[in-house]
């Protein structure tokens, strides 16, 4: 079963310094149909204005992935240490027993445009961790690259969540296939461009909810960048 949700159907918020599109219920956006999917709880597309950001705030027992599309996102912990995440990179924070940090746009002249993904961990009370890797914009096109997984191989981010996160760029004759376990869920999010997923036409911001299927086929991309999340049911 495949269900397409169009970009224009997402929730949205405009705080001036932050413009956000919500694929699932978040903050002031509530939709009982979209409270999460499997162990995926949040997928926000955010744009932070130059010089702006979110002050110190805390999380615990959640896996947070920040996928930076343009500009420079930065995190500052309560000790003042700053970690920059440039365009094309993906950061993972394991909040575990608790983390406190600020997020802000480090670029002085352009918005920080990024996706933020929250996954529910399979265990509570993990030791907090932070790491980052290059995303698909810095890797070979026409392939699904593993970004994050439990017991991740070198070059991917290790997760405490039962999920595998892939990303890739597709154009022209590029195509990729991924075997799916029909007992799990799969979520496809179009980052930008156009693409067909199992024959369904997608544009930037669109998503496909996949259940009880055995394969995913991606092809006919035009400037396409896509995220694929293999999720616990």
C-alpha positions as CSV (number, residue, x, y, z in Angstrom):
1,X,0.0,0.0,0.0
2,X,1.4,3.4,-1.0
3,X,-0.1,6.7,0.0
4,X,1.2,10.0,-1.4
5,X,1.0,13.2,0.6
6,X,1.7,16.4,-1.3
7,X,4.0,19.1,-0.1
8,X,1.2,21.7,0.0
9,X,-0.7,19.5,2.6
10,X,2.0,19.9,5.2
11,X,1.5,22.0,8.3
12,X,3.4,25.3,8.4
13,X,4.5,28.0,10.7
14,X,6.1,31.5,10.1
15,X,7.8,33.0,13.1
16,X,9.6,35.7,11.1
17,X,13.1,34.4,12.0
18,X,12.0,30.8,11.3
19,X,9.8,29.4,8.6
20,X,8.9,25.7,9.0
21,X,6.9,23.1,7.2
22,X,5.8,20.1,9.3
23,X,5.2,16.6,7.8
24,X,3.9,15.5,11.2
25,X,2.1,17.2,14.1
26,X,4.6,19.5,15.8
27,X,4.3,22.5,18.1
28,X,1.2,24.5,17.1
29,X,0.4,22.2,14.2
30,X,-1.9,19.3,15.1
31,X,-3.4,16.7,12.8
32,X,-4.5,13.4,14.3
33,X,-3.8,11.6,10.9
34,X,-0.1,12.6,11.1
35,X,1.2,12.0,14.6
36,X,4.2,10.0,13.2
37,X,4.8,6.9,11.1
38,X,6.4,3.9,12.7
39,X,9.1,5.2,14.9
40,X,9.5,8.4,12.8
41,X,8.0,11.2,14.9
42,X,9.1,14.5,13.2
43,X,10.3,15.6,9.8
44,X,10.4,19.4,9.6
45,X,11.7,21.5,6.7
46,X,13.1,24.7,8.3
47,X,14.6,28.0,7.1
48,X,16.3,30.2,9.7
49,X,17.0,33.8,8.8
50,X,20.6,35.1,8.9
51,X,21.7,36.0,12.4
52,X,18.8,34.2,14.0
53,X,18.3,31.0,15.9
54,X,16.7,29.1,18.8
55,X,18.2,29.7,22.2
56,X,19.2,27.0,24.7
57,X,16.6,24.2,24.9
58,X,16.7,20.6,26.0
59,X,15.8,17.2,24.6
60,X,16.1,13.6,26.0
61,X,15.5,10.1,24.6
62,X,15.2,11.1,21.0
63,X,17.5,10.6,17.9
64,X,17.8,13.9,16.0
65,X,19.1,14.1,12.5
66,X,19.8,17.6,10.9
67,X,20.2,17.4,7.1
68,X,21.5,20.8,5.8
69,X,20.6,21.8,2.3
70,X,22.0,25.3,2.1
71,X,23.7,27.8,4.4
72,X,25.4,26.8,7.7
73,X,23.5,25.5,10.7
74,X,25.4,25.6,14.0
75,X,24.8,24.1,17.4
76,X,26.2,25.7,20.7
77,X,26.1,23.7,23.9
78,X,25.6,25.1,27.3
79,X,29.4,25.3,27.7
80,X,29.7,27.6,24.7
81,X,31.2,25.0,22.3
82,X,30.0,25.4,18.7
83,X,29.7,22.8,16.0
84,X,29.1,23.9,12.5
85,X,27.1,21.8,10.0
86,X,27.7,23.1,6.4
87,X,25.5,22.5,3.5
88,X,25.7,18.9,2.3
89,X,26.3,17.4,5.7
90,X,24.1,15.5,8.2
91,X,24.4,15.7,11.9
92,X,23.1,13.1,14.5
93,X,22.4,14.0,18.1
94,X,21.5,11.2,20.5
95,X,19.7,13.1,23.3
96,X,19.7,10.1,25.6
97,X,19.8,11.1,29.2
98,X,19.5,14.8,28.2
99,X,21.2,17.4,26.1
100,X,20.9,21.2,26.1
101,X,22.0,23.3,23.2
102,X,21.1,26.2,20.9
103,X,20.6,26.1,17.1
104,X,21.4,29.1,14.9
105,X,22.2,30.2,11.4
106,X,25.9,30.8,11.2
107,X,25.9,32.2,7.7
108,X,25.7,36.0,7.7
109,X,24.0,36.5,4.3
110,X,21.7,33.5,3.6
111,X,19.0,31.4,5.3
112,X,20.0,28.1,6.9
113,X,17.8,25.6,5.0
114,X,17.6,22.1,6.5
115,X,15.5,19.1,7.4
116,X,15.2,18.0,11.0
117,X,14.2,14.4,11.7
118,X,13.3,12.9,15.1
119,X,13.3,9.2,15.6
120,X,12.1,7.3,18.7
121,X,15.0,5.3,20.2
122,X,14.7,1.6,21.0
123,X,16.2,2.2,24.5
124,X,16.1,5.0,27.0
125,X,18.8,6.6,29.0
126,X,21.6,6.3,26.4
127,X,24.8,8.3,26.8
128,X,24.4,11.5,24.7
129,X,26.5,11.6,21.5
130,X,27.0,13.9,18.5
131,X,28.5,13.2,15.1
132,X,28.1,14.2,11.4
133,X,28.8,12.8,7.9
134,X,28.6,14.0,4.3
135,X,25.2,13.7,2.8
136,X,24.3,12.6,-0.8
137,X,25.1,16.0,-2.3
138,X,28.8,15.2,-1.6
139,X,28.6,11.6,-2.8
140,X,28.1,9.7,-6.1
141,X,24.7,10.2,-7.8
142,X,22.4,7.4,-8.9
143,X,22.7,5.5,-5.6
144,X,21.0,5.2,-2.3
145,X,23.6,6.0,0.3
146,X,23.1,4.7,3.9
147,X,23.2,7.8,6.2
148,X,22.3,6.3,9.5
149,X,21.5,2.9,11.0
150,X,22.0,0.7,14.1
151,X,25.5,-0.7,14.0
152,X,26.3,1.6,11.1
153,X,29.3,0.9,8.9
154,X,32.1,3.5,8.6
155,X,30.8,6.7,6.9
156,X,27.3,6.4,8.4
157,X,25.8,7.6,11.6
158,X,25.0,5.0,14.4
159,X,21.5,5.1,15.7
160,X,19.8,3.8,18.9
161,X,16.6,3.7,16.8
162,X,15.4,0.7,14.7
163,X,15.6,2.6,11.5
164,X,17.8,2.8,8.4
165,X,18.0,6.2,6.7
166,X,19.1,6.5,3.0
167,X,19.5,9.4,0.7
168,X,20.4,9.8,-2.9
169,X,20.5,12.1,-6.0
170,X,18.8,11.0,-9.3
171,X,18.8,12.5,-12.7
172,X,17.9,11.2,-16.2
173,X,18.6,7.5,-16.5
174,X,19.6,7.1,-12.8
175,X,17.6,4.4,-11.0
176,X,17.8,2.5,-7.7
177,X,15.9,-0.3,-6.0
178,X,15.6,-1.2,-2.3
179,X,14.2,-4.4,-0.9
180,X,11.6,-3.8,1.8
181,X,10.4,-6.0,4.6
182,X,6.6,-5.9,4.4
183,X,6.4,-6.2,8.2
184,X,8.1,-2.8,8.4
185,X,7.2,0.7,7.2
186,X,9.0,2.9,4.7
187,X,8.8,6.6,4.3
188,X,10.0,8.5,1.2
189,X,10.5,12.2,1.4
190,X,11.3,14.3,-1.7
191,X,13.9,16.8,-0.8
192,X,13.9,18.6,-4.1
193,X,13.4,18.0,-7.8
194,X,11.1,15.4,-9.3
195,X,11.2,11.6,-9.2
196,X,9.0,8.5,-9.5
197,X,8.7,6.1,-6.5
198,X,7.1,2.8,-7.5
199,X,5.5,4.7,-10.4
200,X,4.1,7.6,-8.3
201,X,5.3,11.0,-9.4
202,X,6.8,13.1,-6.7
203,X,8.0,16.7,-6.4
204,X,10.0,18.6,-3.8
205,X,8.3,18.3,-0.4
206,X,6.0,15.4,-1.4
207,X,6.1,12.1,0.6
208,X,5.1,8.5,0.2
209,X,3.9,6.3,3.1
210,X,4.7,2.7,2.2
211,X,3.3,-0.4,4.1
212,X,3.1,-4.1,3.2
213,X,5.4,-3.7,0.2
214,X,8.4,-5.8,-0.8
215,X,10.4,-3.3,-2.9
216,X,11.0,0.4,-3.6
217,X,11.9,1.5,-7.1
218,X,13.2,5.0,-7.8
219,X,13.7,6.4,-11.3
220,X,13.0,9.2,-13.8
221,X,14.6,11.8,-11.6
222,X,15.1,15.4,-12.7
223,X,17.4,17.2,-10.3
224,X,16.0,14.9,-7.6
225,X,17.3,14.5,-4.1
226,X,15.4,12.0,-1.9
227,X,15.3,10.6,1.6
228,X,14.2,7.0,2.3
229,X,13.5,5.8,5.8
230,X,13.1,2.1,6.6
231,X,11.2,2.1,9.9
232,X,10.1,-0.2,12.7
233,X,6.3,-0.7,12.5
